[in-house]
Amino acid sequence: MAELRLGPLLRCTDGSFATVWVETSASCTVQVRCSDGAVGTAPTFQVAGHHYALVTVTGLRPGASPSYEVLLDDTSVWPLADSPFPPSVIRSPATGGAVRVTFGSCRWAAPPARGTDPIGPDALDTLATRLATDPDAERPDVLLLLGDQIYADETSEQTRRWLAGRRDLDQPPGAQVTDYEEYCHLYYESWLDPEIRWLLSTVPSLMIFDDHDVVDDWNTSAAWLADMRTTDWWQERLLSGLISYWVYQHLGNLSPGNWPTTPPGPPSTPRRTARRHCARWPSGPMPIQPRSASVTVATSAGSGS
């Protein structure tokens, strides 16, 4: 029986439809069923042994906020049993209304043992707690996360212990991640945080790629790139970073009409086609951009760096 491994994440949302992203433990059919009768169903697709679905929910009414549940092969898996959080809802934007946007970036995934986070209190956790405990709190219409949702090059103590169980950390690149499985672990560490999991299930999000998804100051110069290409681990790191970004972040940014129909794309995305797709992405020197920083409109949703 398939289980819910990660998510649900409420992603691209419009007046009459919304998309919900999940990762499951096995191939299955995913259904999102709303309290007002709106519904969506999709089969999972597979990347490197991991199973995902992006479900389009149709029949929503602009301005409405129905709660929803997620079912895998007709078994309800969300909301979680005994959850301390309010029901997840899909709030469709009303036509012509103002849009309240919360910006954030550079999130260090706080480890389970709170108090050991080197960055300090996490603003995204704080936002989640405020929305969950105060029904009158102003709620953003969308989270715009401006980069560095994960840090491939700066891992937590818990992740370093996990990596040490897979390979020798005395060999390059040490405690940085190297392949798709290790990238998946970073998303689990960040998005299974209970507050974050609930927040991303009930507030639509858009996500942008930045350097730490691969390495700090990625592609800073042609000389830097030439040096990295001489290593025996860089190409796998680059491909895995791009593939995992596409699966975990970028696919949910797109409205259903913009999903790619030539690989990769739902419902079937084997890793080999994902690798071909990502091979088309630029890997040479790219324009240098200013350092990411948290910017707040209405409320903060980022921490770090």
C-alpha positions in Angstrom: 0.0 0.0 0.0 1.4 3.4 -1.0 2.0 5.9 1.8 2.3 9.7 1.8 6.1 10.4 1.9 6.1 14.2 1.5 3.5 16.9 1.0 0.9 17.8 0.1 2.1 21.1 -1.2 -0.5 23.5 -2.6 1.2 25.0 -5.7 -0.2 26.9 -8.7 -3.7 28.2 -7.9 -6.2 30.1 -9.9 -9.8 31.0 -9.5 -11.2 27.7 -10.7 -8.3 25.3 -10.3 -5.3 24.5 -8.1 -2.5 22.0 -8.3 -1.4 19.8 -5.3 2.0 18.1 -5.3 2.8 14.9 -3.3 5.6 12.3 -3.0 4.5 8.8 -2.3 6.2 5.6 -1.3 5.0 3.6 -4.3 3.1 3.9 -7.6 -0.5 4.7 -7.0 -3.4 7.0 -8.0 -3.6 10.2 -6.0 -6.9 12.0 -5.5 -7.5 15.4 -3.9 -11.1 15.8 -2.7 -12.4 19.1 -1.4 -15.3 19.7 1.0 -17.3 21.6 -1.6 -17.1 18.8 -4.2 -14.1 20.0 -6.2 -11.8 17.1 -7.0 -8.7 16.1 -8.9 -7.0 12.8 -9.7 -3.6 11.9 -11.2 -1.3 8.8 -11.4 2.1 9.0 -9.9 5.3 9.4 -12.1 8.7 8.1 -11.1 12.2 9.6 -10.9 15.1 7.5 -9.7 12.9 5.2 -7.7 10.8 8.0 -6.1 7.1 8.4 -6.9 5.4 11.8 -7.3 2.1 13.3 -8.5 0.9 16.7 -9.4 -2.9 16.8 -9.2 -5.0 19.4 -10.8 -8.1 20.1 -8.7 -11.0 21.6 -10.8 -14.4 23.0 -10.0 -13.2 25.5 -7.4 -15.2 28.7 -6.8 -13.3 32.0 -6.7 -13.1 33.4 -3.2 -14.0 30.1 -1.6 -11.8 28.2 0.9 -12.8 24.5 1.0 -10.8 22.1 3.1 -9.4 19.1 1.4 -8.1 15.6 1.9 -5.6 13.5 0.0 -6.3 9.8 -0.9 -3.9 7.3 -2.3 -5.7 4.5 -4.1 -8.9 5.5 -2.2 -7.2 5.5 1.2 -7.2 8.8 3.1 -3.6 9.9 4.1 -4.1 13.6 4.7 -4.9 15.3 7.0 -2.7 13.3 9.3 -4.4 11.5 12.3 -4.3 13.6 15.5 -2.9 16.6 13.6 -2.7 19.7 15.9 -3.1 22.0 12.9 -6.3 23.3 11.3 -7.6 21.6 8.1 -5.6 22.4 5.0 -7.7 24.6 2.6 -7.5 25.7 -1.0 -8.4 29.3 -1.1 -9.1 30.4 -4.6 -8.3 34.1 -5.3 -11.4 36.2 -5.9 -11.6 38.0 -9.3 -10.2 41.5 -9.2 -9.1 41.3 -5.6 -5.7 42.5 -4.2 -3.0 39.8 -3.9 -1.1 39.5 -0.6 2.4 38.2 -1.3 4.9 36.9 1.3 8.5 36.9 0.1 11.3 34.9 1.6 14.6 33.2 0.8 17.6 31.3 2.1 15.9 28.9 4.5 18.1 26.8 6.7 16.2 23.7 7.6 15.9 23.7 11.4 16.9 20.3 12.7 14.4 18.4 15.0 16.3 19.4 18.1 15.3 23.0 18.2 17.9 25.4 19.7 20.8 24.0 17.5 19.9 26.0 14.4 22.9 28.2 13.7 20.8 30.8 11.9 18.3 31.5 14.6 14.5 31.4 14.8 13.0 30.4 11.5 10.5 33.0 10.1 8.7 30.4 8.0 8.0 28.3 11.1 6.9 31.5 12.9 4.5 32.4 10.1 3.0 28.9 10.1 2.5 29.0 13.9 0.8 32.4 13.7 -1.6 31.3 10.9 -2.4 28.0 12.7 -3.1 29.5 16.1 -4.7 32.8 15.1 -7.8 32.5 12.9 -7.9 36.3 12.5 -4.3 36.6 11.3 -3.8 38.1 7.9 -3.1 35.2 5.5 -0.9 35.5 2.4 -2.4 34.6 -0.9 0.9 33.2 -2.1 4.4 32.4 -0.7 7.1 33.6 -3.2 10.3 31.8 -2.1 13.2 33.5 -3.9 15.9 30.8 -3.7 18.0 28.5 -1.6 15.1 26.4 -0.4 17.8 23.8 0.4 21.6 24.0 1.0 23.4 21.4 -1.0 26.8 22.7 0.3 26.0 23.4 4.0 24.4 20.4 5.6 23.1 19.9 9.2 24.7 17.7 11.7 21.8 15.2 11.3 22.4 15.1 7.5 26.1 14.7 7.9 25.5 11.6 10.0 23.1 10.2 7.4 25.6 10.9 4.6 28.4 9.1 6.6 26.2 6.0 6.5 26.3 6.1 2.7 29.9 7.0 1.9 33.3 8.2 3.1 33.0 11.9 4.0 36.8 12.2 3.9 36.5 12.0 0.1 35.3 15.0 -1.9 32.9 16.6 -1.8 32.8 15.6 1.9 29.6 16.5 3.8 28.0 18.2 0.8 25.4 16.3 -1.2 26.4 14.4 -4.4 23.4 12.6 -6.0 19.6 12.6 -6.4 19.0 10.5 -3.3 20.9 12.9 -1.1 19.1 15.9 -2.6 15.8 14.1 -1.7 17.0 13.8 1.9 17.5 17.6 2.0 13.8 18.2 1.0 12.7 15.7 3.6 14.7 17.4 6.3 13.2 20.8 5.4 9.6 20.0 4.3 8.8 17.4 6.9 9.1 20.0 9.7 5.5 19.8 11.0 4.9 23.6 10.8 6.3 23.9 7.3 4.5 20.8 6.1 1.2 22.3 7.2 1.9 25.8 5.9 2.9 24.5 2.4 -0.2 22.4 2.3 -2.5 25.4 2.8 -0.8 28.5 1.2 0.1 28.4 -2.5 3.8 28.7 -3.2 6.1 29.6 -6.1 9.8 28.7 -5.9 12.9 30.0 -7.6 16.3 28.3 -8.0 19.4 29.9 -6.6 23.1 29.0 -6.1 23.0 26.9 -2.9 20.7 24.4 -4.7 24.0 23.4 -6.2 26.9 25.3 -4.5 27.6 28.8 -3.2 28.5 31.2 -6.0 27.8 28.6 -8.6 29.3 29.4 -12.0 31.1 32.5 -10.6 33.7 32.4 -13.4 34.9 30.3 -16.3 38.0 29.4 -14.4 35.9 28.1 -11.5 33.8 26.0 -13.8 36.8 24.5 -15.5 38.2 23.4 -12.1 34.9 21.9 -11.1 34.6 19.9 -14.3 37.9 18.1 -13.5 36.4 16.5 -10.5 34.7 13.1 -10.6 31.6 14.2 -8.7 30.6 17.5 -10.2 28.6 16.3 -13.1 26.4 14.1 -11.0 26.0 16.9 -8.5 24.9 19.3 -11.2 22.4 17.0 -12.9 21.0 15.8 -9.5 20.5 19.4 -8.4 18.7 20.4 -11.6 16.6 17.3 -11.7 15.6 17.6 -8.0 14.8 21.3 -8.5 12.6 20.5 -11.5 10.7 17.8 -9.6 10.4 19.3 -6.1 10.1 23.0 -7.0 9.7 24.1 -10.6 7.0 21.7 -11.8 4.5 23.1 -9.2 5.1 26.6 -10.5 3.5 25.8 -13.8 -0.2 25.9 -14.6 -1.4 22.6 -16.1 -1.5 24.1 -19.6 2.2 24.8 -19.4 3.3 21.4 -18.3 5.9 20.0 -20.7 4.5 17.2 -22.9 7.9 16.2 -24.2 9.9 14.5 -21.5 10.1 15.1 -18.7 6.4 15.6 -17.7 3.5 13.9 -16.0 2.5 11.2 -15.9 5.8 9.4 -16.7 9.2 10.9 -15.9 11.9 8.3 -15.7 15.3 9.6 -14.7 17.0 9.1 -18.1 14.5 11.5 -19.8 14.9 14.0 -16.9 18.6 13.9 -17.3 18.2 14.6 -21.1 15.9 17.5 -20.3 18.2 19.0 -17.7 21.2 18.6 -20.0 19.7 21.4 -22.1 19.9 23.8 -19.2 22.9 26.2 -19.2 26.0 24.8 -17.5 28.5 27.4 -18.6 29.1 30.8 -16.9 25.9 32.6 -16.0 25.4 36.2 -15.1 26.4 36.9 -11.5 23.4 38.0 -9.4 23.2 39.9 -6.1 23.2 37.8 -2.9 19.7 36.6 -1.9 18.2 38.3 1.1 14.8 38.1 2.8 12.4 40.8 1.6 9.1 41.2 3.3 5.8 42.4 2.0 3.1 42.0 4.6 5.1 39.5 6.6 8.4 37.6 6.6 8.8 34.0 5.5 12.5 33.4 5.2 15.5 33.2 7.3 19.1 33.2 6.6 21.7 34.2 4.8 
